[in-house]
Amino acid sequence: MIRIRKFIKFYIILFFTLFAFTFSSFCLASESYIWTSLDPSILTSNTDQEAVSSSNSLNLESGSAILIEQHSGKILYEHNIHEKLRPASVTKIMSVLLIMEALEEGKIQLTDQIPCSETASSMGGSQIWLDPREELSVDEMLKAICVVSANDCTVAMAEYLEGSQEAFVAKMNQKAKELGMNDTTFKNCHGIDEDGHVTSSYDIAIMSKELLNRYPQITNYTTIYMDSLRDGKSSLVNTNKLIRNYKGATGLKTGSTSLALYNLSASATRDNLSLIAVIMKAPTTKIRFAEAQKLLDYGFSNFSYQELGKKGDIIKTVPVSKGVSSQIDIVLENDCGTIIEKGSEKNITQTIDLPDSLSAPISQNQKVGEVSYSLDGNIVASTNLVAKESIDKTNFFTIFKNLFLKWGNLLR
């Protein structure tokens, strides 16, 4: 009887052991499956990015799309981002970038009057019907290019700046190379279809980022919804409908032809977070705007900009040896912040690399250390630590001066 009981007990234990093993294996397999279904908000490697690109988790109908954070360029979503496609008038982002560069360098002024050639006036497509006998200021030209995508004004500016459209296009390609736009070849400055005139959503994001970061004043033009030229005789209505309908929209440029279909580089800023969404080869204009908005909504819903410190913030006060002052404030050299997934702010840690003490002489803004901020073991932001002020080294004169001041205080 005892043997039978032991026998039954053995098989009961064996049964539950096998059951537990099978169940745990099933759970592990299930967890593994869930883990490998990539979340496009977590792009930590090229492998992850390629997987997200092919998954198209937002079910976009457009041929190519990308969402980036404007200042860092961090990719938040991507779909076929290196496919070479026809950009149409989104080309003009590079043209405007070069115009703004010429303004910065003093080659032209906003008040300069720009003539119109026969070539410029005959461009066709989007235009304001420039007359060869007519001149407009650079300011008016920029308004026409940014608001209604005027091909005639773009060519007139190209010819004025470089002598010919061909020379201007050469400069466009040179700038594209400098920016790392490896998918891009420009054949013209306006975007009318031409064989070999191609770029990618990735490259459009790069030049959009450059324009907005380097020349933020361009939004004075790209955020205009309605305006006019020629003393009110020519009405302008922005081709980018998001300017009117999307909260925080700052630009940037539309483009469409029968071959390129519908393209858009859309930028917006909310709560210190600036995003750029690029759509290429959308089947309709309605889908172009809807999918750009979907990308921007995705970014604002899932990410936030975390300010970690401002330029000049005191990080630490350290003692100073052999100096006229015994201590010095150490501050951030630059503003410091990062874009992160919402809810992970509390997981950011600060690491300060700074000596326990410093020796004089010390110069103002002299680098004395570094500070970095990490999230889950990965550095997400860093900047130098610098001296807030200069401290001279002590000498006989300063020692005598300090003693004299101390005796003076005692005798009062």
N, C-alpha and C positions, 0 to 999 in steps of 0.2 A: 504493500500500500504506500509506504514511504517512497519507494522507488518510482511508482506511478506519479505521485505528487511532484517529485523532483523532475521527472520527465516532462510533465505538463508545464511546470514552471519554466523549464529551459526553453521550450518552444514558444511560450508566451513572450519571454524576454527577447528571443530571436526575432519573433514577428514584429514587435514594437521597434526593435533596433533597425530592421530592414525598412519599416514604414517611415521612421524618422529620417533615415539616410536618403530615401527616395524623395520625401517631401522637401528636405533641405536642398537637394540637387535641383529640384524643380524651381524652388524659389531663387536659387543662385542664377539659374538660366534665365528666369524672368527678369531679375535685376539687371543682368548683363544686357538683355535686349533693350530695356528701358534706357540704360546708360548710353548705349550707342546711338540712340535716336537723337541726333545733334540738335542743340538749341542755337539758333543763329545769333543769339545775343552773346554767346561765348566763343570768341574767335581768337584762340591762343596760338595757333600755328597755321602754316599754309595748308596742311592736311585737313584741318578742321574747316578752313575757309573753302577749299575745293568741295568738301562734302556738303557744306551748306549751300554753295552755289548750285550744285546739281539737284539738291532737294527742293529748292524754290518753295520753302515752307509757307510763304505768303500767297502762293498760287498766282503769281503775276502773269499776265498775258503778254507783256512786252518782251521783246527779244533779249534785252539786256537791262540791268538795273544795279544801282549801288547806292548805299547810304553811308555817309561818313560824318564824323564830328569835324566841324570846320577848322578848329585851331590845331588839333593834333593830327588830323587826317586818319584817325582810327576808323577802320571799317566795321560797321555795325550790321550790315546786311549786304549780300552780293548775289548776283545771278548773271552768269556769262559775262563777267566784267571786262574780259580782254578780247571779246569778239570784235573784229574790225568792221565797223558799220559807217554808213553815210551820216554825217552830223547835221546836215542842213544848216540853218541859221545859228545853231548853237556854236558854230565856227566863230561867230562874232565875239564870243568871250575872249578869245585870244587877240582879236583886233582891238577890242576895248582895252585889254591889258597893256598893249603896246602904246595906245594913245595916252593912257594914264601914266605910263613910264616916261613918255615924252614930256608930259606936263611936269612931272616930278623933276626931270633933268633941266627944265627951263627952255627946252627947244621950242615949245609953243606956250601960249597963254589961252585961258578960256575965252578971252575977248578977241583973239585973232580971227580975222575973216578968211574963210576957206572958199576958194573958187570951185566951180563945178566944170569938169571937162565934158566933152561930147560922150566919151566912154562911160563916165559915171552916170550921166543923165539917161543913157540908153540901157541900163542894166536890167530893168524889168523886175518882176517878182514884187516883194514887199518894198515899197518906196514912198517918198513924199513928193515925187515928180519935180526933182531939181531941174532948174533951167540953166543952160550953159552961161547965161548972162547974170546969173544969180550968185550971191555969196551969203553964207551963213557963218555965224561964230562957232568956235569949237564947242562952246556950251550948248548951242542949238543942235549941232551935229550929234553930240553925245546923247542928247535927249531923244532925237529921232532914231538913233541906232538902238538905244536901250528900251525905248517904249514901243516903237512900231517896227523894229528890225529893218530899218531902211537900208536897202542894198546900195542905192545911189550915194547916200551919205558915207557909207563905209568905204566905198571905192574912192570918193573924193578925199577923204582923210588919208587913205593909204597913199594916194598919189602925192598929196601935199607933204607927207612926212618923209617918203623915201624916193620920190621922183617918178615912180611907176608902181603899179600893182604887183608886178613880178618881183621887184626889189623888196616890197613890203612882205610878200608871201615868204620870200627867203628868210626874212627876219623872224617871221612867225615860226617857221620850221626850226630855226636856230634856238628860239626861246623854248619851243617844245622839247628840244633835245636837252637843254639846260635843266628843265623841270623834270626830266625823266619820263616824258610821255612817249614811251617806246612803241605804242600801237598807232601813232599818229603820223600822217603825211598830209600836209595842206597843199592844195593846188590853187586855191583862191582865198580871198579875204572875207567873202560874204556867205558862202555855203551852198550856192546853187550847184546842183548835181554835176559832177565831173569825175570821170574815171580816175581812180587812184586817190581821190579826196576822201580819206577815211580817218576815223579815230575810234575810241572805245569809251564806254561809260566810265571806266577807271580813269582814263586820261582827261575826260571832261571834268571829273571830280577834282583832279589835280589842278587844272587851270582855273576852275571856279574857286577853289580854296586859295590859290595865289592871289587872284583878283580881290576877293573879299577881305583877306587878311592884310594884304599890303596896301590896298586902297579902299578902306571902309567907306570913304566918302562917295564911292560909286553908288551906294544905296540911295543917295539923294536923287539919282536918276531911275534906278531899277525899281523903286517903290512908288513911282508916279503911276497912278491908274488912268487919270485923264488930264490932258493939258492941251496946249495949242502952240503953233508957231506962226510967223508972218503976221504979227499983230492980231492974232485970233482968227485969221482966215483959214488956217489949216488945223483941223482937230486931230488930236492924238489919243488913242485908247490902247492901253497896254495889252499886248498879245498874251501875257501871262495872267490868266484869270485868278490864280491863287492870291495875287496881290490884293484883290478886293475881298476874297472869300475866306482866306486862311489866316488865322490869328498868328501874328508874329512873322509873317512872310516878309522877306527882305529882297527877293529877286528870284530868278536871275535872268534866264534866257530860254525862249522857245525856239523851235525849228521844225519845219515840215516841208517835204516835197513828195511827189508821187512815188519816188523810189526809196527815199529815206523813211517814209511814213512819218510818225509823230514823235518828236524828241523834246526833252525838257530838262534843264538844270534848275531845280527849285531849292531855294535856301530859306531858312526861317530860324528865328531865335526866340526862346522862351526861358525865363528863369536862369539866365546866364549860360544856357546850353544852346549852341549854334550848330545846326545840321545842314547838310547838303544832300539832296536826293536827286539822282540822275536817272532818267528814263529814256531808253532808246528803242526805236522800232515798235512803238505802240500801234495797234491796228486802227485806232480812232483817236481823235483829239479828246473826247470824253474820257476814254480809258487812260490816256496820257496824264491828265490832271488827277483822275481818281487814284491811280497807282502811285503817283508822286505823293499825294496826300496820305495814302496808306503807309508808305515808307516813313514819312515824317511823323505820323501818328504813332507808328511802331517805336520810333526812336524816343519821342517824348514820353511815351508810356513806360518804357523799360529802362531808360537811362537818366542819369542826372549828372550835373557838373558839381563836383565837390571841391570847394575852395579850401586849400590846406594852409595857406599863409600868404600874406601880402609883402611886397617889397618893402624892406625897412622894419619889418616886425622883429622885435627882440626875442631871440631864441634862448640866450643864456648870457650871464655876466661872469667873466672869468678874471682871476687875478693877473696882474702884470708885474713882472720883476724888472728892476733897473729902469723904471720909467718915472716920468714926472707925475703920473697918476697911478694909483695902485690897482685899478681895475678898469675893465672896458666892456661895453655892451657889444655882443655879437648878433648880427642881423641877417635876414634873408637878402640875397643879392637880387632876386627877382620874385615876381608873383609865382605861386606854386599851386597847382590844382590838377585835377584829373577827371576824366569821365568814367563813371562806374555804373554797374547795375544798381538800380534802386533797391535799398534795403541792406546793402553791403557796407554802408558807411562806417558802421561800428567796428568792422573788421580791419580797418586801416591802422597800421602801426608806424610809428616814427622812429628812425634811427639817426642819431647825431654822432658824427665823426669829428671830434674837436679835442685839442689838447686840454689838459686840466689847467694849464697856465701858459701865458705868453711872455716873451721878453721884448722889451723896447729896443730899438724904435719900431713903431707900427704905423703904417700909412692908412689913411682913410680909404675904405673900400678894398683893402688888401684881403685876399682870400686866406682864410685861416682854417677852413674845414668844409664839411659838406653835410647836408641833411637829405635823407631819402625817406620815402613813404612807400610801404609795401602792403599788398593785399594778397592774402593766401600765399605768402612767400615770394611773390613777384613784385619787383619794384615798379610802381606806377607813376612816380614823379620824383624829381630830385632837383636840388639847386645848391649853389655855393653859399657858404657862410662867410661873411665879410665883416671887417672892423667898422664900427659905426663912425669912429673919428680917429684922428691921428694922435699918437702919443710919442713924444720925444724921449730920447734916452737921457737919464740924469747925468750931469757933469758938475764940476766944481761950482760954477756960477749958480745952477739951479739948487744945489745943496745949500749954499750960502743964503740964497734967496728964501728958501723954505725955513731955514733956521731963524732968519731975521723976522719973518712973518710970525713964527711961533713965539719968539720973545716979545714981539710987539703985542700979541694977543694977551700974553701973561701980564704985561705991564699996564694994561688998561684998567 
